[in-house]
Amino acid sequence: MASNGATAAFVLLCVMLVIYALHEPSALSLFGIGNLLNNTVVLALASIGLTLVVLCGELDLSGPGVIAIANVVVATTSTGSFGSVGSLVAVLAIGAAVGFLNGFMVAYLNLQSLAVSLGTLIACQGVALLVLPAPGGEVTDAIVNTLTGDFYGIPAPAIVLALAAGLWLLLKHSRMGIWLYAVGTDQQASRLSGLNVRSTKLFAFVSSGLCYAMAGYVYCAEIGSGDPRISDSFLLFMYAAVAIGGTSLNGGRGGVFGTLAGAGILTVLQKMLFALGVADFYTNIFNGIIMILAIFFGQFSALLARVQRVRKA
């Protein structure tokens, strides 16, 4: 179930970091690392949520919508009676509700995940505009200082990502984690083996909603205000991070560690090209090339693995 694509992604990330550091001396300073992590953490958290859905063989477009709602809710409530904790609970509840809605319609009503999540994406973006029609609002300093600062010299985003990686390890080695891979590999065989395919998909969508909500909460800390119109290209970057990290968009193969590397690659790539003096409009070209190469490598490594299994048999 582990993907060689994840290993390749980590190697590529290390190479890019070295190139970036050679042209930007402050890249490996505490400030440089903290800045890099701050620029990565939102995409990484959202992509982790998407990875869980993709692993079980489904697609999800609702991430930017949940992030937009989380952003405007925090920007309009965190300085009031809700406070930082109350607004966190509120956005997590919203993320779980959107994920449950997606999961229920996909798993129990057998609707296509692409169509369902596209609908919830549009609906969430509309709700975000109702809550905050124009950029504004204010995020309490408690959230900004906590999530963009550091604890005893350790950048807060590093702690957030470490917690996410730890939770993934627990999930991957749990029964539900095994079911995610099994359902993504072959739903019919999983059903015949007695696995609860519906509850597995529902779990994946609810978990993804929580990840999107958390990404939106961290996003609030970075911009310090509310903006209901999160860039549409963010969704493409989420899928790029998942694909570059070696997770198969057909499900059943990959994992969160590769996705973290994929998110890091997309972030470092922009900084590296800037340090090299490459114009901004070349960034998307390189992003696309890396994504295609990652998918090609993932398919090639999967083919090699199948050939090796056949030979052993």
N, C-alpha and C positions, 0 to 999 in steps of 0.2 A: 504493500500500500504506500510505502514511502516513495517519493519521486526523486529520480536523478535530476530532474529539472530544478529542484530546490537547491541541490548542491551546486549546480552550474550557476544559479542566480547568486548564491553567496560568493562564489569565486569572482563573478563579474562585478559584484558590489565592491569587493575588496580591491580589485584592480582599478575601478573608477575612483575609489576613495584615495588610492595612492596617487593617481594622476591629478586629482583635485588638490591634494595636499602639496604636491610638488609645485603647483602654480599658485596656490593660496596658502601662505605660511601659517595663517591664523586658523586654518581649517581644523587642526587637531588640538587647538586650545580649548579650555573649558567653555569659553563663550562660543567658539565655533561649533563644537559638538552640540552644545545646548541649542543653538540656533538651528542646526541641521535636524535635531530631533523634534524641535517645535514645528518645523516645516513638514515633518513626516508623519507625526502622530495621528492627525485627523484622517488622512488618507489610509493609514495603516489600520486604524480601528474600523473604519467603514469597510475596508477590503476584507478584514477578518470576518465580519458578518456575512459578506457576500460569499466568502469561501465556504462557510458552513452550508449555505443553500446549494452552491454549485456541487459540493461533494456528494450530496444526495441526489444529484441528477436534475436539479431544477435551476431556473434563472430568476433573478430578482432585480427589478429596476427601481424599487421604491426608496433606495437609500438616500439620494439627495432630497427627496420629499420629507423624510423623517428628520434629516439634519436641518432642513429649513424650519420645520415646526419647532424643533428643539431650540434652535437659535432665537427665534422670535419670542418663544415662551420664557426663556431665561432672561432675555433682554427686557421683558415687560414685567417680570415678577420677582427677579432675584433681589432687587433693591427694596422691595416692599415686604409684606408680611411673610411671603414664602421663604425669603432668605436663600442662601446657597444650597442648603440641604433640601429644603422644600421644593425648590425648582429642579434639583436633581431627581428627586422622587417623581415629580410630575413628568419630566421628559422620559424617564425610564418607563413609566406607566404608558405614556403615549407610544413609545417605540414598541413595547410589548403588545399593545392593542393592535397596532398596524401589522406587526408580524403575525399575530394570531389571526387577524382577518385574512391576510394573504395565505397563511398556512391552512386555515379551515377551507377556504375556497379551492385551494389546489388539492389538498389531501382528501377532503371529504366530499367535495362537489365535483371533483375531477376536472376542474377548469385548467386551462393552460396558464402556467406560471408567468409566462412573458406577458400575456394579455392582462392578467389579474394585477400584476405588480405595476404595469404601465398605468392602469386605472388608478391605483392607489397613489402612484407618484404624482399624477396630475391633480388628484383630489387633495393630497397633502400640500402641494404647492399653492393650491387655491385657499386652503385653510390658513396657511402661513400669511398670505396676503390679507386675509380677513383680520387676523390678529394684529399684524403690523403692516399697513399698506405701503409704507415707504421706509427706507433705512433709517434707523434711529434707536431709541431706547438706550438703556444703560445696563451694563453687567457689573454686579457688585465687585468691589476690589478683592473680596475674600476669594472669589473664584479665579480672578485674573492672577492674583499673586500666588495662589496655591498651585495652579496648573501650568504657569509659565516660569515659576521660580525654581529653586532647588532645595533639597533637604540634605544638610551636611555635605554639600558639594556635589551631590548627585542630582542632575537635572530631573525635574518632575516628570517630563515626558518619558524619560528612561524608566522610571518607576512604573508608570502607567503601562508601557509596553511590556515590561518584565512581568507585571501582574497578568496581562493578557496572555503572554506566552505560558505562564504557569497554569492558568485556567485551561488553556488548550491541551497541555500535557495531561492534566487530570481527565479532561473529556476524552482525549484520544484513547486513553487506556481504560476507559470505562465501557460498560456494555453499550451505552448509547453511541459512543464514538465508533465502536465496531459496527454498529447498525448503520451509521451514516455512510460508511464506506461500502457496506454490503448492499444497501438500497441503491446507492449510486452506481454500483457495478452491474447489478442485475435485479431489477425490482421483482420480476416474476419468480426468480429463484429464491429471493429473500422471503417472498410471501409464502411460497411452498415450504420453506424451511421453518415457518412459524414466526418470523419476525413481524412486528407490528409496523408496517410500512407507513401507515397514516400518521401514527403518533411520532414516528421518526421525522417525517417531513414537517409536521407541526412544530416539533421541537426546534428544528433547523430554522424555520421562519421566525419563530418567537425570539430565538437567540440572536438572529441577525438584526431584528428590530431593536433589541437592547444595545447591540454594538453600534448601530446607526445613531441611536439616541445619545450614547456616550460620546460618539464622534462629534455630534452637534454640540454637546455640552463643552467639550474641549475647544471646539471651534469658537464658541462664545468667548472663552478666556483669551483667545489669540486676537480677536478683532475688537473686543471690549464693548460691542454694541450689537444691535440686531440688523439683519439684512435678509429679507424674505426671498431674495432672488439669488440663490447659490448658483454658481456657474453650471450650465448643462454639461460642460466638458468634464466635470468632476466624475460623472458616472462612467465615462470612457476610461478615465484614469483608474477607477476602481477595478474595472474588468482587466485593464492592462496589468495592474499589480498582481491580480490573481493568476493571469495567464503567464506572465513573466516568471512568477514564482513556481511554476511547474504544475499547477492544479489543472487537471483536464476539465474543459468546459462541458464535457460529456458526463462528468461525475465519476466517483469511485477512485480517484487517484489525485494525490497532492496533499496539501496541508497548510496550516497557518504559518509555519516557519518560512516556507517558501514565499508566501504572500508578504510577510514582513520584509523579506529581502527584495521582493518586487517593488514594494512601496519605497524602500530605501533607494533602489536603483533609479526610479523615476524622479526622486527628489535630488539625488546627487548628480544625475545627468544634467539637470538644468543648471546647477551651480558649477559643474565642471565645464560645461560649454561656455558659460558666462566668463569663467576664469580664463578659458582659452581664447576669449575674444570672438566667439562664434555668435552670429546674429540670432536673435530670439526665434525668428521664424524657422530656423533649422531644427529647433528642439523637437517639434512634433514629428519631423521626418525621422530623427534618430529614435524617438519613442516608438514609432511604428515599426522601424526596422528591428529594434530589440525585441518587440513583442512577437513579430513574425518568426524571428530566429528562435525565441524561447519556445514557441508552440512547435516549431519544426523539431527542435532538440527533444522536447517532451515526447512527441510522437515517435521519434526515432529510438529513444531510450526504451519506450514501452514496447516497441517492436522487438528490440534486442532481448528484452526480458522474456517476451513470449517465446522467442526462438530458443533461448536457453532452457526454458521450462520444457519445451517440446523435446529437446535433445536429451534432457535428464530423464524424461518419461520413456 
